[in-house]
C-alpha cells in the first residue's frame, strides 16, 4: 500500500523500515537498500513481500510523486501469517542547512545506546525508535545538533541517533566496527569506497572518547546528510574547530560516485 503521508498504525512499533535517497529521479543503490530491508525483515520475523513487486512499487511511488530529489521511506508492517504490508512514503529531501556544511555541527556523548547490542541485531532497522527520539530531545536540551552513543559494554563510541560516525587521524579514516551493534549504513559503505579512491586507509576499530577528542577531523554519514563535518564534541573543538580538508574531499568523492552511478543507469 502506498501512503500519501507518514501516518502508520500501531503495527509499526515492531516493524522495520528503510530510508533511501533519490537523485535526479533515480534511487541511489536501491538494491543495496532492499538487501538490508530483507535482512531486517528476516531478523525481526516480518514476512518480506515479493521483492520484484516491492521494487516496482518503490520506483512507481517515486515517479508518481513528481520529485527528482527525494527521500523514499519503506516501512514493513507485520501481519499475522501473511507477508508484511509495505508502506511507501516519498517526500522532498529535508536538506541540512548549508551553514552546517560550512561550519560543522556539534555532538554530545550520551552514556549508552538506546537499546543494548544483545537485544537488537545491528542488521535490523526496526521501527520502535522511542529511545532515539528521547535522545534527540536530550541533545536539544544540551544545545547540540545530535547525540553520540557509547556501547555500554566497552565504552566505545558507536553512532549517532540517525547517522554513522567516523574520524580522521594520521591520514586514515577510522570508523567503529559493526560488531559493536551499529547499523552498517549504505552511505558509510560508499564513503569507504570514496576513501579508497582518495588513497586513504580505512580502519574499522573501536574508538574511545580519547580517540574522538583528539581526532584531526570527525564526520557523520547518512542517506540525508551524505558527509557532514563534526567540529565540536562535548564542547571540545575537533582539530581546528572547522570542517577539515579530508572530510570535504570525502564528500566530493561521495558525490562523484553518486553521479557516476546515475550516469550508468541513464545510459
C-alpha positions as CSV (number, residue, x, y, z in Angstrom):
1,X,0.0,0.0,0.0
2,X,1.3,3.5,-0.9
3,X,0.5,6.2,1.6
4,X,0.5,9.9,1.0
5,X,1.8,10.7,4.4
6,X,3.9,9.2,7.2
7,X,1.0,8.0,9.4
8,X,1.5,4.4,10.4
9,X,-0.6,2.3,12.7
10,X,0.4,0.5,15.9
11,X,1.9,-2.4,14.0
12,X,4.8,-0.1,13.0
13,X,6.2,-0.4,16.6
14,X,7.5,-3.9,15.8
15,X,8.1,-3.5,12.0
16,X,11.2,-2.4,10.1
17,X,12.0,0.3,7.6
18,X,14.5,1.6,5.1
19,X,15.2,5.2,4.1
20,X,16.5,5.7,0.5
21,X,17.7,8.8,-1.4
22,X,16.7,9.7,-5.0
23,X,18.9,11.9,-7.1
24,X,17.6,13.2,-10.4
25,X,14.6,10.8,-10.2
26,X,16.8,7.7,-9.6
27,X,17.1,5.9,-6.2
28,X,20.8,5.6,-5.3
29,X,21.8,1.9,-4.6
30,X,18.2,0.8,-4.4
31,X,19.1,-2.9,-4.5
32,X,21.6,-2.4,-1.5
33,X,18.7,-0.9,0.4
34,X,16.4,-3.7,-0.4
35,X,19.0,-6.2,0.6
36,X,19.2,-4.5,4.0
37,X,15.4,-4.3,4.3
38,X,15.2,-8.1,3.6
39,X,17.8,-8.7,6.3
40,X,15.8,-6.6,8.8
41,X,12.6,-8.4,7.9
42,X,14.2,-11.8,8.3
43,X,15.7,-10.9,11.7
44,X,12.5,-9.4,13.1
45,X,10.4,-12.2,11.7
46,X,8.4,-9.8,9.5
47,X,7.4,-11.6,6.3
48,X,9.1,-10.0,3.3
49,X,6.7,-9.2,0.3
50,X,7.7,-10.2,-3.2
51,X,10.9,-8.4,-3.8
52,X,10.4,-7.7,-7.5
53,X,6.9,-6.4,-6.9
54,X,8.1,-4.2,-4.0
55,X,10.9,-2.8,-6.1
56,X,8.4,-1.8,-8.8
57,X,6.2,-0.2,-6.1
58,X,9.1,1.9,-4.8
59,X,10.1,3.0,-8.3
60,X,6.5,3.8,-9.2
61,X,5.9,5.7,-6.0
62,X,8.9,8.0,-6.7
63,X,7.7,8.5,-10.3
64,X,4.2,9.3,-9.1
65,X,5.5,11.9,-6.7
66,X,7.0,14.0,-9.4
67,X,10.0,14.6,-7.2
68,X,13.5,14.4,-8.7
69,X,15.4,14.8,-5.4
70,X,13.6,12.9,-2.7
71,X,13.7,10.7,0.4
72,X,11.8,7.4,-0.1
73,X,10.9,5.6,3.1
74,X,9.7,2.0,3.0
75,X,8.2,0.5,6.2
76,X,7.1,-3.1,6.5
77,X,4.2,-3.6,8.8
78,X,3.7,-7.2,10.1
79,X,0.5,-9.1,9.5
80,X,-0.4,-12.4,11.1
81,X,0.5,-15.4,8.8
82,X,0.9,-13.0,5.8
83,X,3.8,-11.1,4.1
84,X,4.4,-7.7,5.6
85,X,2.2,-4.8,4.4
86,X,4.6,-2.2,2.8
87,X,4.0,1.5,3.4
88,X,5.9,3.8,1.0
89,X,6.3,7.5,1.6
90,X,8.0,9.9,-0.8
91,X,8.9,13.4,0.4
92,X,11.3,16.2,-0.5
93,X,14.8,16.0,0.9
94,X,14.9,17.7,4.3
95,X,18.3,19.2,3.5
96,X,20.5,20.2,6.4
97,X,21.2,23.9,6.4
98,X,24.2,24.9,4.2
99,X,25.8,26.6,7.2
100,X,26.1,23.1,8.8
101,X,28.5,22.0,6.0
102,X,30.4,25.3,6.2
103,X,30.9,25.4,9.9
104,X,30.3,21.8,11.0
105,X,27.9,20.5,13.7
106,X,28.2,19.8,17.4
107,X,27.6,16.5,19.2
108,X,27.4,15.3,22.8
109,X,28.3,11.9,24.0
110,X,25.5,10.1,25.9
111,X,26.1,7.3,28.4
112,X,24.7,4.3,26.4
113,X,22.9,3.3,23.3
114,X,19.1,3.4,23.5
115,X,18.9,-0.4,23.3
116,X,21.6,-3.0,24.3
117,X,23.5,-4.6,21.5
118,X,22.5,-8.1,22.7
119,X,18.8,-7.2,22.2
120,X,18.6,-5.9,18.6
121,X,20.8,-7.2,15.7
122,X,22.6,-4.3,14.0
123,X,21.4,-5.5,10.7
124,X,17.8,-4.6,11.6
125,X,16.3,-1.1,11.1
126,X,13.4,-1.6,13.4
127,X,10.6,0.9,13.8
128,X,10.5,1.2,17.6
129,X,12.6,4.3,17.8
130,X,11.4,5.8,21.1
131,X,14.9,5.6,22.6
132,X,16.4,7.6,19.7
133,X,13.6,10.1,19.9
134,X,14.2,10.7,23.6
135,X,17.9,11.0,22.9
136,X,17.3,13.7,20.2
137,X,15.3,15.6,22.8
138,X,18.3,15.2,25.2
139,X,20.6,16.6,22.5
140,X,18.4,19.6,22.1
141,X,18.4,20.3,25.8
142,X,22.2,20.2,25.6
143,X,22.1,22.6,22.7
144,X,23.9,20.3,20.3
145,X,22.8,19.0,16.9
146,X,23.0,15.3,17.7
147,X,23.9,12.8,20.3
148,X,26.7,10.2,20.0
149,X,26.1,6.8,21.6
150,X,28.5,4.7,23.6
151,X,28.4,1.0,23.7
152,X,27.5,0.1,27.3
153,X,29.8,-3.0,27.4
154,X,33.0,-1.5,26.0
155,X,32.5,2.3,26.5
156,X,33.4,2.7,22.8
157,X,31.8,5.3,20.6
158,X,29.3,3.7,18.2
159,X,27.0,6.0,16.1
160,X,24.6,9.0,16.5
161,X,20.8,8.9,16.6
162,X,20.4,8.6,12.9
163,X,23.9,8.5,11.4
164,X,27.2,6.6,11.3
165,X,30.3,8.2,12.7
166,X,33.9,8.4,11.8
167,X,37.1,10.3,12.4
168,X,40.2,11.2,10.5
169,X,43.5,10.5,12.3
170,X,47.0,10.3,10.8
171,X,45.7,10.4,7.3
172,X,43.3,7.5,7.6
173,X,39.5,7.1,8.1
174,X,38.6,5.3,11.3
175,X,35.1,4.1,12.0
176,X,33.6,1.9,14.7
177,X,33.1,-1.7,13.7
178,X,29.6,-3.0,13.1
179,X,30.1,-5.8,15.7
180,X,29.6,-3.1,18.3
181,X,26.0,-3.1,17.3
182,X,25.9,-0.1,15.0
183,X,24.0,-0.1,11.7
184,X,26.0,-0.9,8.6
185,X,25.0,2.2,6.7
186,X,24.8,2.3,2.9
187,X,26.4,5.8,2.9
188,X,29.1,4.5,5.3
189,X,30.0,1.9,2.7
190,X,30.1,4.4,-0.1
191,X,32.4,6.6,2.0
192,X,34.8,3.7,2.5
193,X,34.8,3.3,-1.3
194,X,35.4,7.0,-1.7
195,X,38.3,6.9,0.7
196,X,39.9,4.1,-1.3
197,X,39.7,6.3,-4.4
198,X,41.5,9.1,-2.5
199,X,44.2,6.8,-1.4
200,X,43.1,6.9,2.2
201,X,43.4,3.9,4.5
202,X,40.1,2.8,6.2
203,X,40.2,1.1,9.6
204,X,37.2,-0.3,11.4
205,X,38.3,-0.2,15.0
206,X,36.7,0.7,18.4
207,X,37.1,4.3,19.2
208,X,37.3,5.7,22.7
209,X,36.3,9.2,23.7
210,X,40.0,9.9,23.9
211,X,40.4,8.9,20.3
212,X,37.4,11.1,19.3
213,X,38.5,14.2,21.3
214,X,42.0,14.0,19.8
215,X,40.9,13.4,16.2
216,X,42.0,15.7,13.4
217,X,38.6,15.7,11.9
218,X,35.2,14.0,12.5
219,X,32.1,13.4,10.5
220,X,28.6,11.8,10.3
221,X,27.3,10.0,7.3
222,X,23.7,9.1,6.4
223,X,21.3,9.0,3.5
224,X,20.1,12.6,4.1
225,X,23.4,14.2,5.4
226,X,25.7,12.4,3.0
227,X,29.0,13.5,4.7
228,X,28.5,16.0,7.5
229,X,31.5,17.6,9.2
230,X,31.6,17.5,13.0
231,X,33.6,20.3,14.6
232,X,32.6,20.1,18.4
233,X,32.0,17.1,20.7
234,X,31.2,17.7,24.3
235,X,32.1,21.3,24.0
236,X,35.6,20.4,22.7
237,X,36.9,21.6,19.3
238,X,37.8,18.7,17.0
239,X,41.0,19.6,15.2
240,X,40.9,23.2,14.2
241,X,37.3,23.5,15.1
242,X,36.4,24.0,11.4
243,X,35.5,21.4,8.7
244,X,38.7,19.7,7.7
245,X,40.1,19.1,4.2
246,X,39.8,15.3,4.2
247,X,36.1,15.4,5.2
248,X,35.5,17.9,2.3
249,X,37.3,15.6,-0.1
250,X,35.3,12.6,1.1
251,X,32.0,14.4,0.5
252,X,33.2,15.4,-3.0
253,X,34.3,11.8,-3.8
254,X,30.9,10.5,-2.4
255,X,29.0,12.9,-4.7
256,X,31.2,11.8,-7.7
257,X,30.3,8.2,-7.1
258,X,26.6,9.1,-7.0
259,X,26.9,10.9,-10.3
260,X,28.8,8.1,-11.9
261,X,26.2,5.5,-10.9
262,X,23.3,7.8,-12.0
263,X,25.0,8.1,-15.4
264,X,25.3,4.3,-15.7
265,X,21.6,3.9,-15.1
266,X,20.5,6.6,-17.5
267,X,22.7,5.4,-20.4
